[in-house]
Amino acid sequence: MPLAPFPDARFRRTRKSAALRDLVRENTLTPGDFIWPIFLRDGEGIEEPVPSMPGVVRRSVDLVAQAAREAHALGIPAICLFPYTDPSLKTEDCAEAWNPENLSNRATRAIKAAVPEMVVMTDVALDPYNINGHDGFVVDGEVVNDATVGALVKQALSQAEAGADIIGPSDMMDGRIGAIRGALEAGGFPNVALLSYSAKYASAFYGPFRDAVGASGALKGDKKTYQMDPANSDEALRLVDRDLSEGADMVMIKPGMPYLDICRRVKDRFGAPTYAYQVSGEYAMIQGAAQNGWIDGEQAMMESLMGFKRAGCDGVLTYFAPAAARLLNG
């Protein structure tokens, strides 16, 4: 639509006051947009700082239940669980991944007992349990696809049995969404949702996360044979298309801020529920710069989160969830 020429058209008129800015704001951010990633560790009464992620801790299961109560009070609807597995439990067969009593499954049950309304999302990938640090089985130096998918199905079923509401396959193996969806349907879990990490890039921004789950030291080589090339955009659309056709209910782009163009393309093309993961490196950069006094941490946090909504995301996984929710709640 053609605009009136200046001075009849003055864009600054609607920026004059906070009330006017509120009236014309195109996107809004609420605590209901957040999924809060939480790191687990064994023990009791433990909150262990993650040095490369200022303000983030690994929590024992009892304190995860307490955190869920706090999140619910803030209006955060979902928590995503990531375990720091004892190195003695990491094996080549990754059997701890589907142990009914592993950290993730115990935490799921504890959260559901404490706050039944809290949505629990779990991570499906073998890297927290793999002595090689990879998301799949390693055979003769290669991360093998099809055998890994079978293991991921067992892992997903164990999480569904523990009470998970959303299962998040983050492994990037081909065919795993269809296999997991089929197993959930056959296993009596038709209402468990799949939020697929459909476009997960081989990124340098994951470093602090790998510290948090204890995968950095175990990882041999890199993950470029199964995670996406950061140069590719059209491939992301093909992957999302495939995952939706195999039964994914929601899709995710990871990392977030360097890939906002992917978020927008996915939302425009498919219209499906679309999420981004503001990953550990993104979080650590903002926190580190804020602690050095180089940026206003609160403003940068909120600006970064609004960027996801503007790019078309329905929500975001972010370590900032509690801090942002407190600000939004006033």
C-alpha positions as CSV (number, residue, x, y, z in Angstrom):
1,M,0.0,0.0,0.0
2,P,1.5,3.4,-0.9
3,L,2.3,5.7,2.0
4,A,1.5,9.4,2.3
5,P,4.5,11.5,1.7
6,F,6.3,13.3,4.5
7,P,5.2,15.2,6.6
8,D,1.8,13.6,6.4
9,A,3.4,10.3,7.1
10,R,5.6,10.5,10.3
11,F,6.6,7.1,11.6
12,R,7.7,8.7,14.9
13,R,4.2,9.5,15.8
14,T,3.5,6.0,17.0
15,R,6.8,5.8,18.9
16,K,6.0,8.9,21.0
17,S,5.1,7.0,24.2
18,A,5.2,3.6,25.7
19,A,1.5,3.3,25.4
20,L,1.6,4.1,21.7
21,R,4.5,1.7,21.2
22,D,2.4,-1.0,22.9
23,L,-0.5,-0.4,20.6
24,V,1.5,-0.9,17.4
25,R,3.8,-3.7,18.5
26,E,3.9,-6.5,16.0
27,N,5.2,-9.3,18.2
28,T,4.8,-10.1,21.8
29,L,6.9,-12.2,24.2
30,T,5.4,-14.0,27.2
31,P,6.7,-16.7,29.7
32,G,4.4,-19.1,27.8
33,D,6.9,-18.9,24.9
34,F,9.7,-20.6,26.8
35,I,11.0,-24.1,27.3
36,W,13.6,-24.1,30.0
37,P,16.6,-26.5,29.5
38,I,17.8,-27.9,32.8
39,F,20.9,-30.0,33.4
40,L,20.7,-33.0,35.8
41,R,23.3,-34.7,37.9
42,D,23.3,-37.6,40.4
43,G,23.1,-37.0,44.2
44,E,20.9,-35.0,46.5
45,G,20.7,-31.4,47.4
46,I,23.2,-30.4,44.8
47,E,23.4,-27.3,42.6
48,E,26.7,-27.4,40.7
49,P,27.7,-24.4,38.6
50,V,28.6,-24.9,35.0
51,P,31.7,-22.7,34.6
52,S,31.3,-21.9,30.9
53,M,27.6,-20.9,31.4
54,P,27.4,-18.2,34.1
55,G,24.3,-18.6,36.2
56,V,23.5,-22.1,35.0
57,V,23.8,-25.2,37.3
58,R,23.5,-28.9,37.2
59,R,20.8,-29.9,39.7
60,S,20.2,-33.2,41.5
61,V,16.7,-34.7,40.9
62,D,15.2,-33.3,44.2
63,L,16.2,-29.8,43.2
64,V,14.9,-30.2,39.7
65,A,11.5,-30.8,41.2
66,Q,11.9,-27.6,43.2
67,A,12.9,-25.7,40.0
68,A,9.8,-27.0,38.3
69,R,7.6,-25.5,41.0
70,E,9.4,-22.2,40.5
71,A,9.1,-22.3,36.7
72,H,5.4,-23.1,37.0
73,A,4.8,-20.2,39.3
74,L,6.5,-17.9,36.7
75,G,4.3,-19.2,33.9
76,I,6.9,-21.2,32.1
77,P,5.0,-24.2,30.6
78,A,7.8,-26.6,29.9
79,I,11.2,-27.9,31.0
80,C,13.6,-29.9,28.9
81,L,16.0,-32.3,30.7
82,F,19.6,-33.0,29.9
83,P,21.6,-35.4,32.0
84,Y,25.2,-35.3,33.1
85,T,25.9,-39.0,33.2
86,D,28.6,-40.5,35.4
87,P,31.5,-41.5,33.2
88,S,31.4,-45.0,34.7
89,L,27.9,-45.4,33.0
90,K,29.1,-44.5,29.6
91,T,29.5,-47.4,27.3
92,E,29.8,-48.3,23.6
93,D,26.3,-49.9,23.7
94,C,24.8,-46.8,25.5
95,A,22.5,-49.0,27.5
96,E,22.0,-46.4,30.2
97,A,20.0,-44.3,27.6
98,W,17.0,-46.6,28.1
99,N,17.5,-47.6,31.7
100,P,14.2,-46.8,33.4
101,E,16.1,-45.5,36.4
102,N,18.5,-43.2,34.6
103,L,18.7,-39.5,35.6
104,S,16.3,-38.3,32.9
105,N,13.6,-40.8,33.7
106,R,13.9,-40.2,37.5
107,A,13.7,-36.5,37.0
108,T,10.7,-36.8,34.7
109,R,8.8,-38.7,37.4
110,A,9.9,-36.3,40.1
111,I,8.7,-33.3,38.1
112,K,5.4,-34.9,37.3
113,A,4.9,-35.8,41.0
114,A,5.7,-32.2,42.1
115,V,3.9,-30.3,39.3
116,P,1.6,-32.5,37.2
117,E,0.8,-29.5,34.9
118,M,4.4,-28.9,33.9
119,V,5.2,-30.2,30.4
120,V,8.4,-32.3,30.5
121,M,10.5,-32.6,27.3
122,T,13.2,-35.1,27.1
123,D,16.3,-35.4,24.8
124,V,16.7,-38.4,22.5
125,A,20.3,-38.9,21.5
126,L,23.1,-41.2,22.7
127,D,25.9,-38.7,23.4
128,P,25.3,-38.4,27.1
129,Y,25.7,-42.2,27.4
130,N,28.2,-42.9,24.7
131,I,31.9,-43.5,25.6
132,N,32.7,-42.0,22.2
133,G,30.7,-38.8,22.8
134,H,28.7,-39.2,19.6
135,D,24.9,-39.1,19.1
136,G,25.0,-42.5,17.6
137,F,26.8,-45.8,17.7
138,V,30.4,-45.7,16.4
139,V,31.6,-48.7,14.3
140,D,35.1,-48.7,12.8
141,G,35.2,-44.9,13.2
142,E,31.8,-44.3,11.5
143,V,28.6,-43.1,13.2
144,V,26.2,-45.7,11.9
145,N,22.6,-44.7,11.2
146,D,20.2,-47.6,11.2
147,A,21.5,-49.4,14.3
148,T,21.4,-46.1,16.1
149,V,17.8,-45.6,15.2
150,G,16.9,-48.8,16.9
151,A,18.6,-47.6,20.1
152,L,16.8,-44.2,19.9
153,V,13.5,-46.0,19.7
154,K,14.2,-47.8,22.9
155,Q,15.3,-44.6,24.6
156,A,12.2,-42.7,23.5
157,L,9.9,-45.5,24.8
158,S,11.6,-45.5,28.2
159,Q,11.1,-41.7,28.4
160,A,7.4,-42.0,27.4
161,E,6.9,-44.7,30.0
162,A,8.5,-42.3,32.6
163,G,5.9,-39.7,31.8
164,A,7.5,-37.4,29.2
165,D,5.0,-35.2,27.3
166,I,7.4,-34.1,24.5
167,I,10.2,-36.2,23.1
168,G,13.0,-34.2,21.3
169,P,15.1,-36.3,19.0
170,S,18.3,-34.3,18.6
171,D,20.5,-36.9,17.0
172,M,20.0,-36.1,13.3
173,M,19.9,-39.7,12.2
174,D,17.9,-40.3,9.0
175,G,14.5,-42.0,9.6
176,R,14.3,-41.7,13.3
177,I,11.1,-39.7,13.5
178,G,9.1,-42.3,11.6
179,A,10.6,-45.1,13.7
180,I,9.9,-43.3,17.0
181,R,6.4,-42.3,16.0
182,G,5.5,-45.8,15.0
183,A,6.9,-47.2,18.2
184,L,5.0,-44.7,20.3
185,E,1.8,-45.5,18.6
186,A,2.3,-49.3,18.9
187,G,3.5,-48.9,22.5
188,G,0.3,-47.1,23.7
189,F,1.7,-43.6,23.8
190,P,-0.2,-41.9,20.9
191,N,-0.4,-38.6,22.7
192,V,3.3,-38.1,23.3
193,A,4.4,-35.3,21.1
194,L,7.6,-35.2,19.0
195,L,9.5,-31.9,18.7
196,S,12.1,-32.9,16.2
197,Y,15.5,-31.2,16.0
198,S,14.9,-31.1,12.2
199,A,17.6,-28.6,11.2
200,K,20.5,-29.0,13.7
201,Y,23.7,-27.5,12.4
202,A,27.3,-28.7,13.1
203,S,28.0,-25.6,15.1
204,A,30.8,-24.0,17.2
205,F,28.1,-22.7,19.6
206,Y,27.6,-26.0,21.4
207,G,30.8,-26.0,23.4
208,P,29.5,-24.9,26.8
209,F,26.6,-27.4,26.5
210,R,29.1,-30.3,26.0
211,D,30.9,-29.2,29.1
212,A,27.6,-29.2,31.0
213,V,26.7,-32.8,30.0
214,G,30.2,-34.0,30.2
215,A,30.5,-34.9,26.5
216,S,33.5,-32.6,25.6
217,G,36.2,-34.9,26.9
218,A,34.5,-38.0,25.5
219,L,34.0,-36.7,21.9
220,K,36.3,-38.2,19.4
221,G,36.3,-36.3,16.1
222,D,33.4,-34.1,15.1
223,K,29.7,-34.4,14.2
224,K,29.8,-33.1,10.7
225,T,28.7,-36.4,9.1
226,Y,25.3,-36.2,10.7
227,Q,24.7,-32.6,11.7
228,M,24.0,-30.0,9.0
229,D,26.5,-27.9,7.1
230,P,26.1,-24.2,8.3
231,A,26.3,-23.1,4.6
232,N,23.0,-24.9,3.7
233,S,19.5,-23.5,3.8
234,D,17.4,-25.4,1.2
235,E,18.5,-28.6,2.9
236,A,16.9,-27.5,6.1
237,L,13.5,-27.2,4.3
238,R,13.9,-30.7,3.0
239,L,14.7,-32.1,6.4
240,V,11.7,-30.3,8.0
241,D,9.4,-31.6,5.2
242,R,10.6,-35.1,5.8
243,D,10.2,-35.0,9.6
244,L,6.7,-33.6,9.4
245,S,5.7,-36.3,6.9
246,E,7.1,-38.9,9.3
247,G,5.0,-37.7,12.2
248,A,6.8,-34.8,13.9
249,D,4.3,-32.5,15.7
250,M,6.7,-29.6,16.0
251,V,10.1,-28.8,14.5
252,M,13.2,-27.0,15.8
253,I,16.1,-25.1,14.4
254,K,19.4,-25.2,16.3
255,P,21.3,-23.0,17.0
256,G,19.0,-20.0,17.1
257,M,20.4,-16.6,16.5
258,P,22.8,-17.4,13.7
259,Y,20.0,-19.3,11.9
260,L,17.0,-16.9,12.2
261,D,16.7,-17.0,8.4
262,I,16.0,-20.7,8.6
263,C,13.4,-20.1,11.3
264,R,11.6,-17.7,9.0
265,R,11.8,-19.9,5.9
266,V,10.5,-22.9,7.8
267,K,7.6,-21.0,9.3
268,D,6.6,-19.4,6.0
269,R,6.9,-22.7,4.1
270,F,5.2,-25.1,6.5
271,G,3.2,-23.1,9.1
272,A,4.0,-25.9,11.6
273,P,4.8,-25.1,15.2
274,T,8.4,-23.9,14.9
275,Y,10.9,-23.6,17.7
276,A,14.5,-22.5,18.0
277,Y,17.1,-23.4,20.6
278,Q,19.1,-20.4,21.9
279,V,22.1,-22.6,22.6
280,S,24.8,-22.6,25.3
281,G,27.3,-20.5,23.2
282,E,24.7,-17.9,22.5
283,Y,23.8,-17.7,26.2
284,A,27.4,-17.6,27.3
285,M,28.3,-14.8,24.9
286,I,25.5,-12.6,26.2
287,Q,26.3,-13.4,29.8
288,G,30.0,-13.0,29.4
289,A,29.7,-9.6,27.7
290,A,27.2,-8.5,30.4
291,Q,29.5,-9.5,33.2
292,N,32.3,-7.5,31.6
293,G,30.1,-4.4,31.4
294,W,30.2,-4.4,27.6
295,I,26.4,-4.7,27.1
296,D,23.3,-4.3,29.2
297,G,22.6,-8.0,29.9
298,E,18.8,-7.7,30.5
299,Q,18.2,-5.7,27.4
300,A,20.3,-7.9,25.3
301,M,18.5,-11.0,26.7
302,M,15.1,-9.6,25.9
303,E,16.1,-8.3,22.5
304,S,17.6,-11.7,21.5
305,L,14.4,-13.5,22.6
306,M,12.1,-11.1,20.7
307,G,14.2,-11.8,17.6
308,F,13.0,-15.4,17.6
309,K,9.4,-14.3,17.7
310,R,10.0,-11.8,14.9
311,A,11.6,-14.6,12.9
312,G,8.4,-16.7,13.1
313,C,9.1,-18.9,16.1
314,D,6.3,-20.1,18.3
315,G,8.6,-20.5,21.2
316,V,12.3,-20.9,22.2
317,L,14.4,-23.2,24.3
318,T,16.5,-20.8,26.4
319,Y,18.5,-20.8,29.6
320,F,17.3,-17.3,30.1
321,A,13.7,-18.6,30.7
322,P,13.4,-17.8,34.5
323,A,15.2,-14.4,34.3
324,A,13.2,-13.4,31.3
325,A,9.9,-14.6,32.8
326,R,10.6,-12.5,36.0
327,L,11.1,-9.4,33.9
328,L,8.0,-10.0,31.8
329,N,5.9,-10.6,34.9
330,G,7.1,-7.3,36.3
